Amino acid sequence: MNLNDANRIRAKAFADVHGRHLVTGTQSSKRVLDPIDRVSEVLFGLIMVLTFTGSLSIAEAGREDVRAMLIGALGCNIAWGIIDALLFLMGGLAEKGRRLSALQAARKAADPHDAQRLIAGALPPVIASILESAELETIRQRLLRLPEPAARAPLTRDDWLGAIAVFVLVFFCTLPVGLPFMFMSEVGPAMRASNGIAVAMLFVTGWVFGNITGRPPWLVGIGMVVVGAFLVGMTIALGG
């Protein structure tokens, strides 16, 4: 067996599983919060809380101001975490609904070539590129033998876990930045410690993103700090 044959076998197996999951509704729209989602949620949460801490005046802020800032930051991130979790579920439903529509269309297509085109379009481009017409037809026949697909795409356990993970990430990334204000009585030192924690978290977020995307992690980490500082400054300047 040569490499092309092995690739085709893997591609057909992937396509069979892909179609079966769509029919049974067992496939989540994505992994429970993939790495890009985790980086994005941490970044959003950090920018949100930094708009609150950055609005404090070191010279004028008292304990009541700090308390109001912490309550506002926590409350805002709770609200945003709930909204983001709902958006995650809506996005998952839309993605699975699109896949289910493609599967139903492929099963109902009168022309086999149209069905093969729909199947190839639903697969990752790399997988579709190594499948020949006869192999796509084999997949079409196997999809026709599967049970009737559900009328609508369901929300699965992984979808709900992903939504909970979104909320937890958005909320808990607030805490490290706010901790200095809870344990330090002087606003100035607390602000410096908070900013140091935020810079470190932004750098780590960029480092992870760099590893995911295959770019220099340290360079992306520095860039994330710069971008985060710019976004926070712009948000504060616009009254956010």
BAMAR-347875 format. One record per residue (C-alpha): residue number from 1; x, y, z. Coordinates in nm, 4 decimals, padded with zeros to 6 digits, m for minus. Layout:
BEGIN
+-----+----------+----------+----------+
!   i !       px !       py !       pz !
+-----+----------+----------+----------+
! NUM !        X !        Y !        Z !
...
+-----+----------+----------+----------+
//
This chain:
BEGIN
+-----+----------+----------+----------+
!   i !       px !       py !       pz !
+-----+----------+----------+----------+
!   1 !  00.0000 !  00.0000 !  00.0000 !
!   2 !  00.1460 !  00.3384 ! m00.1015 !
!   3 !  00.1049 !  00.6715 !  00.0770 !
!   4 ! m00.1780 !  00.7912 ! m00.1479 !
!   5 ! m00.3796 !  00.4748 ! m00.0817 !
!   6 ! m00.3281 !  00.5130 !  00.2927 !
!   7 ! m00.4373 !  00.8762 !  00.2744 !
!   8 ! m00.7503 !  00.7844 !  00.0835 !
!   9 ! m00.8428 !  00.5172 !  00.3371 !
!  10 ! m00.8019 !  00.7679 !  00.6206 !
!  11 ! m01.0044 !  01.0249 !  00.4282 !
!  12 ! m01.2899 !  00.7825 !  00.3669 !
!  13 ! m01.2917 !  00.6790 !  00.7321 !
!  14 ! m01.2964 !  01.0441 !  00.8380 !
!  15 ! m01.5827 !  01.1192 !  00.6000 !
!  16 ! m01.7854 !  00.8213 !  00.7215 !
!  17 ! m01.7457 !  00.9240 !  01.0851 !
!  18 ! m01.8188 !  01.2876 !  00.9949 !
!  19 ! m02.1449 !  01.1942 !  00.8284 !
!  20 ! m02.2475 !  00.9506 !  01.1017 !
!  21 ! m02.1964 !  01.2085 !  01.3735 !
!  22 ! m02.4025 !  01.4606 !  01.1834 !
!  23 ! m02.6872 !  01.2127 !  01.1499 !
!  24 ! m02.6894 !  01.1030 !  01.5129 !
!  25 ! m02.6210 !  01.4485 !  01.6517 !
!  26 ! m02.3341 !  01.3224 !  01.8679 !
!  27 ! m02.0692 !  01.5488 !  01.7220 !
!  28 ! m02.0169 !  01.8752 !  01.9011 !
!  29 ! m01.9683 !  02.1827 !  01.6865 !
!  30 ! m01.6088 !  02.1954 !  01.8126 !
!  31 ! m01.3939 !  02.0660 !  02.0914 !
!  32 ! m01.4875 !  02.1901 !  02.4353 !
!  33 ! m01.3324 !  02.5344 !  02.3961 !
!  34 ! m01.0365 !  02.4841 !  02.1629 !
!  35 ! m00.7058 !  02.6705 !  02.2206 !
!  36 ! m00.7961 !  02.9719 !  02.0056 !
!  37 ! m01.1209 !  03.0120 !  02.2012 !
!  38 ! m00.9320 !  02.9957 !  02.5317 !
!  39 ! m00.6855 !  03.2634 !  02.4218 !
!  40 ! m00.9665 !  03.4853 !  02.2943 !
!  41 ! m01.1735 !  03.4594 !  02.6107 !
!  42 ! m00.8775 !  03.5371 !  02.8366 !
!  43 ! m00.7864 !  03.8368 !  02.6207 !
!  44 ! m01.1435 !  03.9718 !  02.6257 !
!  45 ! m01.1688 !  03.9306 !  03.0009 !
!  46 ! m00.8335 !  04.0992 !  03.0626 !
!  47 ! m00.9198 !  04.3979 !  02.8456 !
!  48 ! m01.2546 !  04.4286 !  03.0211 !
!  49 ! m01.1085 !  04.4379 !  03.3721 !
!  50 ! m00.8198 !  04.6636 !  03.2686 !
!  51 ! m01.0646 !  04.9287 !  03.1519 !
!  52 ! m01.1852 !  04.9438 !  03.5138 !
!  53 ! m00.8492 !  04.9351 !  03.6904 !
!  54 ! m00.7030 !  05.1834 !  03.4427 !
!  55 ! m00.9757 !  05.4346 !  03.5195 !
!  56 ! m00.8629 !  05.4704 !  03.8835 !
!  57 ! m00.6700 !  05.7812 !  03.9792 !
!  58 ! m00.3736 !  05.6953 !  04.2035 !
!  59 ! m00.3762 !  06.0433 !  04.3553 !
!  60 ! m00.7482 !  06.0681 !  04.4252 !
!  61 ! m00.8884 !  05.7173 !  04.4591 !
!  62 ! m00.9938 !  05.5992 !  04.8060 !
!  63 ! m01.1103 !  05.2647 !  04.9379 !
!  64 ! m01.4687 !  05.3315 !  04.8301 !
!  65 ! m01.3483 !  05.4038 !  04.4771 !
!  66 ! m01.1515 !  05.0794 !  04.4759 !
!  67 ! m01.4507 !  04.8878 !  04.6079 !
!  68 ! m01.6773 !  05.0372 !  04.3413 !
!  69 ! m01.4193 !  04.9533 !  04.0742 !
!  70 ! m01.3937 !  04.5895 !  04.1848 !
!  71 ! m01.7707 !  04.5468 !  04.1975 !
!  72 ! m01.8039 !  04.7046 !  03.8542 !
!  73 ! m01.5294 !  04.4890 !  03.7038 !
!  74 ! m01.6674 !  04.1666 !  03.8483 !
!  75 ! m02.0240 !  04.2528 !  03.7532 !
!  76 ! m01.9270 !  04.3490 !  03.4001 !
!  77 ! m01.7283 !  04.0304 !  03.3466 !
!  78 ! m02.0132 !  03.8187 !  03.4843 !
!  79 ! m02.2516 !  03.9828 !  03.2388 !
!  80 ! m02.0074 !  03.9493 !  02.9505 !
!  81 ! m01.9349 !  03.5875 !  03.0435 !
!  82 ! m02.3064 !  03.5048 !  03.0234 !
!  83 ! m02.3432 !  03.6866 !  02.6911 !
!  84 ! m02.0340 !  03.5179 !  02.5474 !
!  85 ! m02.1562 !  03.1757 !  02.6626 !
!  86 ! m02.4873 !  03.2328 !  02.4843 !
!  87 ! m02.3021 !  03.3449 !  02.1691 !
!  88 ! m02.0910 !  03.0274 !  02.1902 !
!  89 ! m02.4072 !  02.8138 !  02.1943 !
!  90 ! m02.5631 !  03.0103 !  01.9079 !
!  91 ! m02.2468 !  02.9756 !  01.6998 !
!  92 ! m02.2356 !  02.6016 !  01.7673 !
!  93 ! m02.5985 !  02.5586 !  01.6628 !
!  94 ! m02.5414 !  02.7583 !  01.3449 !
!  95 ! m02.2352 !  02.5513 !  01.2515 !
!  96 ! m02.4030 !  02.2175 !  01.3169 !
!  97 ! m02.7187 !  02.3339 !  01.1401 !
!  98 ! m02.5129 !  02.4189 !  00.8311 !
!  99 ! m02.3498 !  02.0756 !  00.8360 !
! 100 ! m02.6830 !  01.9018 !  00.8841 !
! 101 ! m02.8339 !  02.0960 !  00.5924 !
! 102 ! m02.5425 !  01.9885 !  00.3728 !
! 103 ! m02.5928 !  01.6257 !  00.4743 !
! 104 ! m02.9665 !  01.6369 !  00.4041 !
! 105 ! m02.9050 !  01.8022 !  00.0683 !
! 106 ! m02.6471 !  01.5381 ! m00.0260 !
! 107 ! m02.8867 !  01.2558 !  00.0631 !
! 108 ! m03.1745 !  01.4095 ! m00.1324 !
! 109 ! m02.9787 !  01.5180 ! m00.4405 !
! 110 ! m03.1136 !  01.3547 ! m00.7575 !
! 111 ! m02.7840 !  01.3887 ! m00.9422 !
! 112 ! m02.4985 !  01.1871 ! m00.7824 !
! 113 ! m02.2456 !  01.4460 ! m00.9032 !
! 114 ! m02.4290 !  01.7194 ! m00.7134 !
! 115 ! m02.4281 !  01.5023 ! m00.4022 !
! 116 ! m02.0553 !  01.4345 ! m00.4409 !
! 117 ! m01.9890 !  01.8077 ! m00.4725 !
! 118 ! m02.1844 !  01.8742 ! m00.1525 !
! 119 ! m01.9958 !  01.5993 !  00.0318 !
! 120 ! m01.6597 !  01.7347 ! m00.0826 !
! 121 ! m01.7631 !  02.0846 !  00.0234 !
! 122 ! m01.8521 !  01.9635 !  00.3734 !
! 123 ! m01.5119 !  01.7994 !  00.4251 !
! 124 ! m01.1854 !  01.9758 !  00.5130 !
! 125 ! m01.0179 !  02.0886 !  00.1870 !
! 126 ! m00.7115 !  01.8671 !  00.2389 !
! 127 ! m00.9312 !  01.5585 !  00.2812 !
! 128 ! m01.1567 !  01.6476 ! m00.0142 !
! 129 ! m00.8564 !  01.7097 ! m00.2407 !
! 130 ! m00.7332 !  01.3491 ! m00.2235 !
! 131 ! m01.0713 !  01.1819 ! m00.2751 !
! 132 ! m01.1608 !  01.0755 ! m00.6285 !
! 133 ! m01.5106 !  01.0698 ! m00.7764 !
! 134 ! m01.5540 !  00.6962 ! m00.7170 !
! 135 ! m01.4541 !  00.7380 ! m00.3521 !
! 136 ! m01.6957 !  01.0269 ! m00.3046 !
! 137 ! m01.9663 !  00.8081 ! m00.4574 !
! 138 ! m01.8837 !  00.5318 ! m00.2095 !
! 139 ! m01.9208 !  00.7821 !  00.0735 !
! 140 ! m02.2527 !  00.9003 ! m00.0734 !
! 141 ! m02.3837 !  00.5449 ! m00.0819 !
! 142 ! m02.2799 !  00.4888 !  00.2787 !
! 143 ! m02.4468 !  00.8118 !  00.3863 !
! 144 ! m02.7676 !  00.6971 !  00.2151 !
! 145 ! m02.7603 !  00.3770 !  00.4230 !
! 146 ! m02.7338 !  00.5686 !  00.7504 !
! 147 ! m03.0486 !  00.6352 !  00.9566 !
! 148 ! m03.2600 !  00.9374 !  00.8709 !
! 149 ! m03.0910 !  01.2500 !  01.0101 !
! 150 ! m03.2502 !  01.4542 !  01.2843 !
! 151 ! m03.4813 !  01.7360 !  01.1780 !
! 152 ! m03.2656 !  01.9890 !  01.3612 !
! 153 ! m02.9195 !  01.9964 !  01.5137 !
! 154 ! m02.9288 !  01.9416 !  01.8927 !
! 155 ! m02.7184 !  02.0988 !  02.1634 !
! 156 ! m02.4936 !  01.8319 !  02.3121 !
! 157 ! m02.3216 !  01.7911 !  02.6460 !
! 158 ! m01.9982 !  01.9239 !  02.4944 !
! 159 ! m02.1776 !  02.2366 !  02.3749 !
! 160 ! m02.3015 !  02.3125 !  02.7271 !
! 161 ! m01.9594 !  02.2357 !  02.8751 !
! 162 ! m01.8039 !  02.4718 !  02.6228 !
! 163 ! m02.0464 !  02.7491 !  02.7192 !
! 164 ! m01.9680 !  02.6974 !  03.0886 !
! 165 ! m01.5950 !  02.7049 !  03.0088 !
! 166 ! m01.6394 !  03.0360 !  02.8269 !
! 167 ! m01.8115 !  03.1886 !  03.1291 !
! 168 ! m01.5517 !  03.0543 !  03.3738 !
! 169 ! m01.2594 !  03.1845 !  03.1686 !
! 170 ! m01.4073 !  03.5318 !  03.1226 !
! 171 ! m01.4929 !  03.5601 !  03.4917 !
! 172 ! m01.1849 !  03.4105 !  03.6555 !
! 173 ! m00.9291 !  03.5943 !  03.4435 !
! 174 ! m01.0614 !  03.9040 !  03.6242 !
! 175 ! m00.9484 !  03.7831 !  03.9648 !
! 176 ! m00.5650 !  03.7922 !  03.9362 !
! 177 ! m00.5743 !  04.1537 !  03.8139 !
! 178 ! m00.8077 !  04.2564 !  04.0961 !
! 179 ! m00.6342 !  04.0694 !  04.3802 !
! 180 ! m00.3787 !  04.3451 !  04.4626 !
! 181 ! m00.6640 !  04.5873 !  04.5319 !
! 182 ! m00.8180 !  04.3390 !  04.7748 !
! 183 ! m00.5036 !  04.2845 !  04.9819 !
! 184 ! m00.3090 !  04.6122 !  04.9513 !
! 185 ! m00.4345 !  04.9237 !  05.1276 !
! 186 ! m00.2381 !  05.1758 !  04.9163 !
! 187 ! m00.3838 !  05.2373 !  04.5709 !
! 188 ! m00.0476 !  05.3202 !  04.4081 !
! 189 !  00.1348 !  04.9942 !  04.4890 !
! 190 ! m00.1829 !  04.7975 !  04.4209 !
! 191 ! m00.2134 !  04.9582 !  04.0781 !
! 192 !  00.1482 !  04.8767 !  03.9913 !
! 193 !  00.1097 !  04.5161 !  04.1074 !
! 194 ! m00.2179 !  04.4833 !  03.9161 !
! 195 ! m00.0641 !  04.6220 !  03.5979 !
! 196 !  00.2331 !  04.3866 !  03.6366 !
! 197 !  00.0002 !  04.0871 !  03.6640 !
! 198 ! m00.1996 !  04.2061 !  03.3629 !
! 199 !  00.1149 !  04.2499 !  03.1516 !
! 200 !  00.2330 !  03.9011 !  03.2487 !
! 201 ! m00.1054 !  03.7492 !  03.1613 !
! 202 ! m00.1155 !  03.9316 !  02.8270 !
! 203 !  00.2350 !  03.8096 !  02.7477 !
! 204 !  00.1475 !  03.4484 !  02.8359 !
! 205 ! m00.1689 !  03.4747 !  02.6261 !
! 206 !  00.0389 !  03.5959 !  02.3316 !
! 207 !  00.2992 !  03.3241 !  02.3907 !
! 208 !  00.0276 !  03.0556 !  02.3729 !
! 209 ! m00.1229 !  03.2146 !  02.0612 !
! 210 !  00.2210 !  03.2222 !  01.8988 !
! 211 !  00.2695 !  02.8508 !  01.9658 !
! 212 ! m00.0734 !  02.7730 !  01.8215 !
! 213 ! m00.0159 !  02.9732 !  01.5030 !
! 214 !  00.3470 !  02.8722 !  01.4496 !
! 215 !  00.4882 !  03.2214 !  01.5041 !
! 216 !  00.7694 !  03.3304 !  01.7419 !
! 217 !  00.6013 !  03.3052 !  02.0863 !
! 218 !  00.8080 !  03.5802 !  02.2533 !
! 219 !  00.7390 !  03.8213 !  01.9669 !
! 220 !  00.3660 !  03.7496 !  01.9695 !
! 221 !  00.3685 !  03.7836 !  02.3499 !
! 222 !  00.5186 !  04.1316 !  02.3279 !
! 223 !  00.2753 !  04.2206 !  02.0516 !
! 224 ! m00.0174 !  04.1043 !  02.2652 !
! 225 !  00.0946 !  04.3323 !  02.5489 !
! 226 !  00.1156 !  04.6290 !  02.3092 !
! 227 ! m00.2200 !  04.5525 !  02.1469 !
! 228 ! m00.3857 !  04.4978 !  02.4858 !
! 229 ! m00.2520 !  04.8293 !  02.6179 !
! 230 ! m00.3724 !  05.0078 !  02.3038 !
! 231 ! m00.7211 !  04.8565 !  02.3233 !
! 232 ! m00.7537 !  04.9389 !  02.6924 !
! 233 ! m00.6376 !  05.2971 !  02.6345 !
! 234 ! m00.8773 !  05.3397 !  02.3455 !
! 235 ! m01.1665 !  05.1982 !  02.5457 !
! 236 ! m01.0975 !  05.4317 !  02.8405 !
! 237 ! m01.0583 !  05.7300 !  02.6071 !
! 238 ! m01.3936 !  05.6557 !  02.4455 !
! 239 ! m01.5624 !  05.6366 !  02.7838 !
! 240 ! m01.5805 !  05.2542 !  02.8066 !
+-----+----------+----------+----------+
//
